[in-house]
Amino acid sequence: MTARPLIAPATPADAGEILTVQLAAYLAEAQRYADPFLPPLTETLDEIRAVLAGPQTVLTARLGHRLVGSVRVRVDGVIAAIGRLAVAPDQQGRGIGGRLLRAVETVAGARVCRFTLFTGAESVQSRRLYQRSGYRLVGHDKDPNGVPLALLEKTVSSRC
């Protein structure tokens, strides 16, 4: 049986580990799209520290003392934008991404009507995770470097 990660709000002390996991996790995406300048790969430690000090919620997943994943959510009115879901490559496929996704939805869910997120249009595993979690494809876009993206949404409240 695989150990369940402890999911908790990130602290400023987590910034370096978040950056390390993010770089490792997005390296495969950079290879898939032949683009080493994907935004998660060019984000600096100071930028992550600024995110942690700002209004976004950042959650981490730890196995023991090791940070193995993170995710962010920014609430704007009734919409929550999820971003930078990252799991250490050696821990992928063990349910950590799904647990982080459910946790971030729980944190923001009572305040919003809909979750949105972007993922690589050709990132089959990521799209499967999101679709299993109730997200549906609603459009396509490109990142600043021209990498094709899929826009997914999940409605969580009929009150909106």
Backbone as a chain_set.jsonl record, in Angstrom:
{"seq": "MTARPLIAPATPADAGEILTVQLAAYLAEAQRYADPFLPPLTETLDEIRAVLAGPQTVLTARLGHRLVGSVRVRVDGVIAAIGRLAVAPDQQGRGIGGRLLRAVETVAGARVCRFTLFTGAESVQSRRLYQRSGYRLVGHDKDPNGVPLALLEKTVSSRC", "coords": {"N": [[0.839, -1.183, 0.0], [0.558, 2.184, -0.852], [1.918, 5.002, 0.767], [-0.039, 7.661, 2.042], [0.073, 11.016, 1.051], [0.725, 13.911, 3.092], [-1.257, 16.641, 2.908], [-1.077, 20.088, 2.894], [-1.297, 23.646, 3.618], [1.061, 25.668, 1.877], [4.137, 27.062, 3.078], [6.308, 29.952, 3.449], [8.846, 28.833, 3.732], [8.751, 26.631, 2.101], [9.275, 27.341, -0.504], [11.668, 26.853, -2.066], [11.656, 24.042, -2.34], [9.227, 23.7, -3.647], [9.823, 24.947, -6.082], [11.843, 23.186, -7.003], [10.429, 20.723, -7.324], [8.529, 21.551, -9.174], [10.143, 22.251, -11.406], [11.254, 19.725, -12.014], [8.912, 18.258, -12.561], [7.76, 19.567, -14.762], [9.623, 19.262, -16.735], [9.283, 17.044, -18.45], [7.087, 17.946, -19.881], [8.232, 20.103, -21.222], [9.95, 18.726, -22.902], [8.077, 17.296, -24.415], [6.819, 19.333, -25.865], [8.934, 20.519, -27.066], [9.995, 22.859, -25.941], [11.868, 24.631, -23.894], [11.203, 26.81, -22.415], [8.794, 26.948, -21.056], [6.318, 28.522, -19.018], [6.196, 27.464, -16.247], [8.79, 26.56, -16.013], [10.404, 28.726, -16.214], [9.852, 30.318, -14.123], [10.976, 32.022, -11.246], [12.702, 31.585, -8.068], [12.223, 33.806, -6.436], [9.835, 34.698, -7.589], [8.117, 32.605, -6.92], [8.197, 32.852, -4.147], [6.876, 35.318, -3.965], [4.329, 34.577, -4.871], [3.601, 32.891, -2.777], [3.387, 34.771, -0.761], [1.271, 36.23, -1.57], [-2.229, 36.601, -2.593], [-3.017, 34.099, -3.59], [-3.832, 30.653, -2.978], [-1.704, 28.113, -1.987], [-0.994, 24.743, -2.015], [0.745, 21.959, -0.61], [2.093, 18.662, -1.035], [3.34, 16.158, 1.012], [5.512, 13.456, 1.607], [6.51, 12.031, 4.346], [9.274, 13.907, 5.227], [9.69, 14.906, 2.759], [8.84, 17.065, 0.123], [6.569, 16.412, -2.341], [4.76, 17.318, -4.151], [2.735, 20.027, -5.472], [0.239, 22.623, -5.748], [-1.69, 25.378, -7.016], [-4.207, 27.873, -6.435], [-6.223, 30.501, -7.572], [-8.633, 32.705, -6.633], [-11.128, 34.506, -8.212], [-13.667, 36.411, -7.909], [-16.406, 34.462, -8.623], [-15.044, 32.45, -9.78], [-12.51, 30.033, -9.787], [-9.181, 29.695, -10.502], [-7.099, 27.142, -11.242], [-3.708, 26.2, -10.996], [-0.339, 25.245, -11.954], [-0.128, 22.56, -11.041], [1.862, 20.131, -9.823], [3.797, 17.197, -9.607], [6.362, 15.281, -8.213], [8.451, 13.566, -10.487], [9.125, 10.803, -9.906], [7.057, 10.096, -8.296], [4.741, 10.257, -9.661], [1.612, 9.035, -10.935], [0.647, 7.801, -8.711], [-1.563, 8.781, -7.467], [-1.235, 11.225, -6.202], [-1.456, 13.672, -7.543], [-4.229, 13.742, -8.045], [-5.172, 13.824, -5.406], [-4.143, 16.286, -4.556], [-5.554, 17.959, -6.3], [-8.248, 17.51, -5.5], [-8.037, 18.483, -2.891], [-7.43, 21.212, -3.266], [-9.726, 22.0, -4.545], [-11.534, 21.641, -2.466], [-10.65, 23.587, -0.655], [-11.282, 25.994, -2.004], [-13.829, 25.615, -2.995], [-16.334, 26.25, -1.682], [-16.601, 28.921, -2.095], [-16.836, 29.461, -4.773], [-18.198, 29.112, -8.142], [-17.231, 27.823, -10.291], [-14.439, 26.002, -11.499], [-11.446, 26.57, -13.27], [-8.872, 25.615, -15.578], [-5.734, 25.338, -17.307], [-4.058, 23.058, -19.435], [-1.472, 21.284, -21.145], [-2.303, 20.764, -24.526], [-1.632, 18.36, -25.67], [-1.037, 16.781, -23.547], [-1.699, 14.004, -22.444], [-1.934, 12.342, -20.092], [-2.337, 14.246, -18.047], [-4.703, 15.472, -18.927], [-6.435, 13.289, -18.736], [-6.475, 12.876, -15.939], [-7.74, 15.265, -15.099], [-10.199, 15.063, -16.459], [-11.247, 12.711, -15.324], [-11.745, 13.767, -12.886], [-13.93, 15.335, -13.237], [-13.71, 17.54, -14.913], [-14.271, 19.327, -17.955], [-13.492, 19.689, -21.393], [-13.379, 22.885, -22.743], [-12.307, 24.645, -24.508], [-9.56, 25.887, -26.537], [-6.251, 27.255, -26.511], [-3.193, 29.158, -26.746], [0.019, 29.219, -25.216], [2.272, 31.942, -24.249], [4.479, 31.279, -25.812], [3.494, 29.901, -27.911], [2.755, 27.275, -27.467], [0.341, 24.729, -27.665], [-2.635, 24.772, -25.776], [-5.118, 23.267, -23.653], [-8.213, 24.264, -22.445], [-9.926, 23.649, -19.547], [-12.897, 23.122, -17.613], [-14.836, 23.017, -14.585], [-17.922, 22.858, -13.219], [-19.205, 23.717, -10.094], [-21.282, 24.588, -8.618], [-24.738, 25.163, -8.704], [-25.864, 27.475, -8.042], [-25.022, 29.706, -9.301]], "CA": [[0.0, 0.0, 0.0], [1.318, 3.422, -0.96], [1.647, 5.969, 1.83], [-0.794, 8.841, 1.619], [0.806, 12.239, 1.364], [0.104, 14.929, 3.925], [-1.507, 17.838, 2.116], [-1.191, 21.225, 3.802], [-0.938, 24.926, 3.001], [2.49, 25.935, 1.749], [4.711, 28.153, 3.872], [7.442, 30.557, 2.741], [9.998, 27.922, 3.782], [8.575, 25.603, 1.076], [9.489, 27.902, -1.841], [12.731, 26.158, -2.794], [11.211, 22.683, -2.677], [8.185, 23.835, -4.67], [10.523, 25.204, -7.336], [12.526, 21.957, -7.415], [9.431, 19.764, -7.823], [7.93, 22.13, -10.38], [11.108, 22.098, -12.501], [11.344, 18.303, -12.364], [7.638, 17.801, -13.11], [7.469, 20.181, -16.06], [10.656, 18.928, -17.707], [8.686, 16.163, -19.455], [6.251, 18.792, -20.74], [9.148, 20.857, -22.082], [10.411, 17.796, -23.931], [6.933, 16.977, -25.275], [6.524, 20.462, -26.74], [10.216, 21.059, -27.553], [10.049, 24.247, -25.491], [12.436, 24.705, -22.54], [10.823, 28.074, -21.79], [7.429, 26.921, -20.523], [6.262, 29.391, -17.836], [6.599, 26.853, -14.972], [10.231, 26.318, -16.01], [11.13, 29.998, -16.161], [9.508, 30.989, -12.868], [12.12, 32.084, -10.344], [12.45, 31.391, -6.644], [11.6, 35.036, -5.929], [8.44, 34.731, -8.047], [7.367, 31.657, -6.094], [8.046, 33.501, -2.835], [5.833, 36.343, -4.109], [3.049, 33.868, -4.927], [3.3, 32.422, -1.417], [3.058, 35.936, 0.065], [0.114, 36.903, -2.152], [-3.582, 36.124, -2.293], [-3.278, 32.731, -4.037], [-3.642, 29.556, -2.042], [-0.781, 27.097, -2.493], [-0.971, 23.542, -1.185], [1.845, 21.032, -0.87], [1.937, 17.259, -0.638], [4.594, 15.649, 1.565], [5.665, 12.086, 2.083], [7.526, 12.256, 5.369], [9.798, 15.272, 5.148], [9.911, 15.264, 1.352], [7.777, 17.687, -0.644], [6.443, 15.638, -3.579], [3.794, 17.924, -5.061], [2.132, 21.304, -5.094], [-0.797, 23.16, -6.627], [-2.118, 26.735, -6.66], [-5.533, 28.311, -6.884], [-6.485, 31.935, -7.441], [-10.068, 32.95, -6.698], [-11.498, 35.806, -8.75], [-15.126, 36.39, -7.89], [-16.979, 33.125, -8.478], [-14.222, 31.521, -10.563], [-11.216, 29.658, -9.208], [-8.24, 29.238, -11.52], [-6.101, 26.212, -10.704], [-2.502, 26.226, -11.799], [0.951, 24.715, -11.515], [-0.189, 21.257, -10.388], [3.133, 19.465, -10.104], [4.138, 16.047, -8.766], [7.705, 14.79, -8.499], [8.342, 12.503, -11.491], [9.162, 9.448, -9.354], [5.836, 9.872, -7.522], [3.584, 10.377, -10.551], [0.858, 7.801, -11.128], [0.311, 7.219, -7.4], [-2.74, 9.445, -6.923], [-0.913, 12.467, -5.498], [-2.059, 14.77, -8.299], [-5.673, 13.736, -7.774], [-5.402, 14.278, -4.024], [-3.912, 17.741, -4.535], [-6.667, 18.586, -7.003], [-9.429, 17.474, -4.617], [-7.785, 19.362, -1.739], [-7.536, 22.614, -3.661], [-11.151, 22.231, -4.787], [-12.168, 21.753, -1.154], [-10.263, 24.879, -0.083], [-11.938, 27.114, -2.685], [-15.133, 25.225, -3.519], [-17.503, 26.897, -1.078], [-16.64, 30.334, -2.502], [-16.866, 29.64, -6.22], [-19.164, 28.359, -8.936], [-16.566, 27.091, -11.357], [-12.981, 25.901, -11.539], [-10.866, 26.547, -14.614], [-7.434, 25.336, -15.628], [-5.122, 25.039, -18.597], [-3.037, 22.029, -19.487], [-1.014, 21.092, -22.512], [-3.309, 20.098, -25.364], [-1.167, 17.009, -25.968], [-0.658, 16.153, -22.276], [-2.769, 13.016, -22.302], [-2.111, 11.921, -18.697], [-2.921, 15.352, -17.287], [-6.096, 15.636, -19.344], [-7.194, 12.17, -18.151], [-6.666, 13.176, -14.516], [-8.75, 16.305, -14.951], [-11.495, 14.569, -16.911], [-11.727, 11.79, -14.279], [-12.148, 14.596, -11.74], [-15.137, 16.08, -13.578], [-13.446, 18.69, -15.784], [-14.583, 19.087, -19.362], [-12.799, 20.552, -22.344], [-14.251, 23.967, -23.212], [-11.656, 25.459, -25.523], [-8.126, 25.78, -26.773], [-5.512, 28.509, -26.557], [-1.751, 28.93, -26.832], [0.77, 29.998, -24.233], [3.011, 33.019, -24.919], [5.464, 30.732, -26.74], [2.791, 29.186, -28.977], [2.442, 25.887, -27.101], [-1.114, 24.552, -27.62], [-3.212, 24.492, -24.462], [-6.523, 22.902, -23.535], [-8.897, 24.917, -21.331], [-10.921, 22.768, -18.955], [-13.713, 23.723, -16.562], [-15.686, 22.16, -13.76], [-18.941, 23.617, -12.5], [-19.367, 23.123, -8.781], [-22.47, 25.08, -7.948], [-25.819, 25.582, -9.589], [-26.391, 28.748, -7.533], [-24.448, 30.802, -10.08]], "C": [[0.883, 1.245, 0.0], [0.93, 4.358, 0.172], [0.884, 7.148, 1.249], [-0.006, 10.085, 1.979], [0.007, 13.128, 2.317], [-0.041, 16.172, 3.07], [-1.81, 18.973, 3.08], [-0.873, 22.516, 3.053], [0.581, 25.099, 2.967], [2.891, 27.08, 2.67], [5.851, 28.768, 3.071], [8.676, 29.647, 2.707], [9.924, 26.834, 2.704], [8.978, 26.071, -0.319], [10.535, 27.141, -2.649], [12.327, 24.759, -3.22], [10.116, 22.709, -3.734], [8.841, 24.057, -6.028], [11.195, 23.932, -7.863], [11.549, 20.943, -8.005], [8.815, 20.27, -9.125], [8.863, 21.956, -11.588], [11.183, 20.64, -12.959], [10.071, 17.836, -13.065], [7.389, 18.338, -14.52], [8.54, 19.906, -17.108], [10.101, 18.025, -18.81], [7.79, 16.951, -20.409], [7.122, 19.588, -21.707], [9.654, 19.971, -23.213], [9.286, 17.481, -24.919], [6.7, 18.085, -26.298], [7.781, 21.109, -27.325], [10.34, 22.539, -27.198], [10.586, 24.304, -24.06], [12.04, 25.974, -21.793], [9.358, 28.103, -21.369], [7.392, 27.778, -19.258], [6.618, 28.715, -16.508], [8.108, 26.604, -14.867], [11.042, 27.609, -15.932], [10.807, 30.79, -14.902], [10.696, 30.916, -11.909], [11.703, 31.817, -8.9], [11.779, 32.629, -6.049], [10.144, 35.139, -6.374], [7.585, 33.757, -7.244], [7.173, 32.228, -4.695], [6.948, 34.557, -2.877], [4.449, 35.71, -4.17], [2.645, 33.427, -3.522], [2.899, 33.566, -0.495], [1.778, 36.621, -0.4], [-1.203, 36.238, -1.82], [-3.882, 34.693, -2.757], [-3.115, 31.745, -2.886], [-2.723, 28.549, -2.714], [-0.789, 25.945, -1.497], [0.227, 22.689, -1.579], [1.429, 19.629, -0.442], [3.304, 16.784, -0.166], [4.444, 14.181, 1.908], [6.819, 12.151, 3.068], [7.973, 13.706, 5.298], [9.937, 15.77, 3.719], [8.674, 15.89, 0.712], [7.732, 16.988, -2.0], [5.432, 16.229, -4.55], [3.298, 19.253, -4.547], [1.094, 21.701, -6.133], [-1.189, 24.542, -6.111], [-3.554, 26.958, -7.108], [-5.669, 29.802, -6.588], [-7.984, 32.124, -7.633], [-10.297, 34.382, -7.171], [-13.014, 35.812, -8.882], [-15.63, 34.987, -7.657], [-16.211, 32.07, -9.273], [-12.899, 31.281, -9.862], [-10.349, 29.088, -10.322], [-7.154, 28.397, -10.863], [-4.88, 26.25, -11.615], [-1.344, 25.519, -11.139], [0.827, 23.434, -10.686], [1.063, 20.492, -10.796], [3.357, 18.342, -9.102], [5.525, 15.574, -9.186], [7.615, 13.601, -9.454], [8.337, 11.09, -10.929], [7.928, 9.108, -8.526], [4.576, 9.956, -8.384], [2.923, 9.024, -10.738], [0.446, 7.127, -9.841], [-0.865, 7.929, -6.723], [-2.476, 10.771, -6.233], [-1.533, 13.662, -6.219], [-3.553, 14.877, -8.051], [-5.995, 14.214, -6.374], [-5.187, 15.784, -3.901], [-5.074, 18.472, -5.194], [-7.92, 18.619, -6.128], [-9.253, 18.422, -3.435], [-7.941, 20.828, -2.112], [-8.991, 22.958, -4.004], [-11.898, 22.403, -3.474], [-11.89, 23.12, -0.535], [-11.079, 26.018, -0.694], [-13.391, 26.851, -3.054], [-16.337, 25.937, -2.961], [-17.665, 28.34, -1.549], [-16.872, 30.531, -3.987], [-17.955, 28.797, -6.877], [-18.479, 27.447, -9.941], [-15.057, 27.118, -11.144], [-12.553, 25.904, -13.0], [-9.396, 26.181, -14.504], [-7.02, 25.119, -17.069], [-4.164, 23.878, -18.415], [-2.599, 21.895, -20.932], [-2.027, 20.303, -23.314], [-2.926, 18.656, -25.656], [-0.744, 16.245, -24.71], [-1.747, 15.176, -21.86], [-2.996, 12.621, -20.841], [-2.76, 13.015, -17.859], [-4.392, 15.523, -17.644], [-6.961, 14.516, -18.781], [-7.491, 12.418, -16.682], [-7.794, 14.184, -14.345], [-10.133, 15.816, -15.381], [-12.084, 13.56, -15.923], [-12.264, 12.566, -13.077], [-13.321, 15.514, -12.069], [-14.924, 17.315, -14.439], [-13.794, 18.319, -17.214], [-13.851, 20.112, -20.221], [-13.77, 21.61, -22.855], [-13.586, 24.852, -24.259], [-10.173, 25.184, -25.626], [-7.522, 27.17, -26.829], [-4.047, 28.155, -26.789], [-1.086, 29.747, -25.745], [1.57, 31.067, -24.976], [4.047, 32.531, -25.937], [4.819, 29.953, -27.883], [2.475, 27.734, -28.685], [0.927, 25.744, -26.999], [-1.59, 24.102, -26.236], [-4.672, 24.081, -24.596], [-7.076, 23.609, -22.302], [-9.982, 23.968, -20.849], [-11.652, 23.498, -17.836], [-14.488, 22.655, -15.817], [-16.643, 23.071, -13.015], [-19.193, 22.919, -11.17], [-20.593, 23.602, -8.036], [-23.498, 25.524, -8.954], [-26.376, 26.926, -9.138], [-25.913, 29.935, -8.356], [-25.06, 30.899, -11.463]], "O": [[1.841, 1.337, 0.767], [-0.25, 4.493, 0.498], [1.127, 7.574, 0.121], [0.523, 10.195, 3.085], [-1.223, 13.095, 2.34], [0.95, 16.7, 2.563], [-2.667, 18.858, 3.956], [-0.257, 22.49, 1.987], [1.287, 24.724, 3.904], [2.083, 27.95, 2.994], [6.317, 28.163, 2.105], [9.457, 29.691, 1.756], [10.93, 26.183, 2.422], [9.017, 25.256, -1.24], [10.295, 26.82, -3.813], [12.624, 24.336, -4.337], [10.074, 21.849, -4.614], [8.459, 23.426, -7.013], [11.115, 23.644, -9.057], [11.81, 20.37, -9.063], [8.606, 19.5, -10.062], [8.419, 21.559, -12.665], [11.176, 20.361, -14.158], [10.138, 17.102, -14.051], [6.86, 17.624, -15.372], [8.373, 20.288, -18.266], [10.417, 18.222, -19.983], [7.741, 16.658, -21.604], [6.781, 19.727, -22.881], [9.771, 20.42, -24.353], [9.522, 17.409, -26.125], [6.417, 17.809, -27.464], [7.695, 22.131, -28.005], [10.732, 23.361, -28.026], [9.841, 24.052, -23.113], [12.485, 26.196, -20.667], [8.747, 29.171, -21.331], [8.354, 27.761, -18.49], [7.295, 29.34, -15.692], [8.642, 26.456, -13.768], [12.232, 27.58, -15.619], [11.425, 31.823, -14.644], [11.339, 29.874, -11.78], [10.519, 31.823, -8.561], [10.859, 32.503, -5.241], [9.302, 35.619, -5.615], [6.438, 34.066, -6.923], [6.092, 32.1, -4.119], [6.172, 34.681, -1.93], [3.499, 36.238, -3.592], [1.488, 33.572, -3.126], [2.147, 33.354, 0.457], [1.254, 37.494, 0.293], [-1.297, 35.424, -0.901], [-4.899, 34.126, -2.36], [-2.356, 31.981, -1.946], [-2.934, 28.176, -3.867], [-0.614, 26.144, -0.295], [0.664, 22.697, -2.73], [0.542, 19.443, 0.392], [4.307, 16.98, -0.852], [3.419, 13.728, 2.417], [7.973, 12.308, 2.67], [7.15, 14.621, 5.307], [10.267, 16.934, 3.496], [7.588, 15.312, 0.754], [8.726, 16.967, -2.726], [5.256, 15.709, -5.651], [3.415, 19.572, -3.363], [1.076, 21.181, -7.249], [-1.04, 24.841, -4.926], [-4.043, 26.316, -8.038], [-5.291, 30.29, -5.524], [-8.538, 31.751, -8.667], [-9.747, 35.335, -6.62], [-13.57, 35.284, -9.845], [-15.333, 34.377, -6.63], [-16.67, 30.937, -9.419], [-12.249, 32.219, -9.399], [-10.726, 28.128, -10.995], [-6.389, 28.886, -10.032], [-4.999, 26.323, -12.838], [-1.357, 25.233, -9.942], [1.584, 23.237, -9.735], [1.289, 20.239, -11.98], [3.135, 18.51, -7.903], [5.823, 15.48, -10.377], [6.785, 12.716, -9.252], [7.601, 10.243, -11.436], [7.763, 7.965, -8.099], [3.468, 9.747, -7.888], [3.589, 7.988, -10.705], [-0.053, 6.002, -9.863], [-1.132, 7.703, -5.543], [-3.411, 11.388, -5.722], [-2.074, 14.562, -5.577], [-4.082, 15.973, -7.867], [-6.977, 14.927, -6.169], [-5.952, 16.474, -3.227], [-5.525, 19.501, -4.69], [-8.579, 19.654, -6.031], [-10.203, 19.088, -3.023], [-8.521, 21.604, -1.352], [-9.432, 24.084, -3.775], [-12.805, 23.23, -3.383], [-12.784, 23.739, 0.042], [-11.522, 26.913, 0.025], [-14.114, 27.788, -3.395], [-17.285, 26.206, -3.699], [-18.744, 28.918, -1.417], [-17.087, 31.66, -4.427], [-18.544, 27.906, -6.265], [-19.041, 26.447, -10.388], [-14.485, 28.105, -10.681], [-13.214, 25.315, -13.855], [-8.758, 26.407, -13.476], [-7.828, 24.768, -17.928], [-3.536, 23.734, -17.366], [-3.293, 22.352, -21.84], [-2.552, 19.294, -22.845], [-3.8, 17.815, -25.868], [-0.153, 15.17, -24.812], [-2.602, 15.487, -21.031], [-4.142, 12.57, -20.395], [-3.641, 12.733, -17.047], [-5.231, 15.699, -16.76], [-8.102, 14.759, -18.388], [-8.613, 12.202, -16.223], [-8.7, 13.978, -13.537], [-11.13, 16.128, -14.728], [-13.296, 13.552, -15.704], [-13.128, 12.081, -12.347], [-13.67, 16.381, -11.268], [-15.87, 18.068, -14.673], [-13.64, 17.173, -17.637], [-13.63, 21.251, -19.81], [-14.853, 21.283, -23.342], [-14.238, 25.722, -24.836], [-9.615, 24.361, -24.9], [-8.203, 28.143, -27.154], [-3.707, 26.992, -27.003], [-1.555, 30.828, -25.388], [1.553, 31.1, -26.206], [4.447, 33.286, -26.823], [5.522, 29.403, -28.731], [1.978, 27.024, -29.559], [0.282, 26.544, -26.322], [-1.033, 23.192, -25.623], [-5.368, 24.491, -25.525], [-6.47, 23.556, -21.232], [-10.842, 23.537, -21.618], [-11.092, 24.385, -17.192], [-14.758, 21.566, -16.325], [-16.22, 23.953, -12.267], [-19.37, 21.702, -11.113], [-20.916, 23.099, -6.96], [-23.173, 26.183, -9.941], [-27.273, 27.466, -9.786], [-26.358, 31.06, -8.129], [-24.683, 31.772, -12.245]]}, "num_chains": 1, "name": "protein.A"}
